[in-house]
């Protein structure tokens, strides 16, 4: 009798699950919800069932229940990124980054190579004033960089720049520039940090790197020319002023400076 009761219970579970899937696939979310809510009482650890419930609640815009399911999924399957994404987006809208940190820290213990979780955690650290932890996590992320994290790097620059942490900007953006050599904005972050730390020669070299990617940037060329002249690198200054004139012949500032330097007989041209 006991085995027969078990068999009947298993059959009942299978029927509930299959009916839930059928209604879900045909678009009757209310009926699907009815069957799956009964099913998970019998099988509370079924990640697939909770995944369907999660999607149903999202479609119904039932945020509270979707969040509940997201947390259940995260506990059952720490590698499921959709659940983390939903939780993160919800807390981000509320600017509630404090509560999301333990969740992502725990998630990374289970899935230490998850670039998504690293990204979420770095953002949360930055928004809660934990710059040191954000930098440490960013170093891990840049060791095996994902395809593109430009928005995250901009957030990091903005937060560090606001607090005057220019040495930290130099440290992390050097690594980022190495990981993403064609991202001119990373060199631009370095230019700001070098100028703020009075390392003008390093700033000049970074300007040249940016100009190799953006050769027609008149504003940067003028900045390079004036900074080079200030550092007595007259040949580079003359060359930069000339490049501005070639791009924008009516630029009076560049024309006047170029003529002045040529009349002084400097620049080697």
PyMOL commands that set and color helices and strands:
alter all, ss='L'
color gray80, all
select helices_A, chain A and resi 2-26+29-42+47-59+63-76+81-93+98-110+115-127+131-143+150-162+166-179+184-196+200-213+218-230+234-247+252-263
alter helices_A, ss='H'
color red, helices_A
deselect
rebuild
show_as cartoon
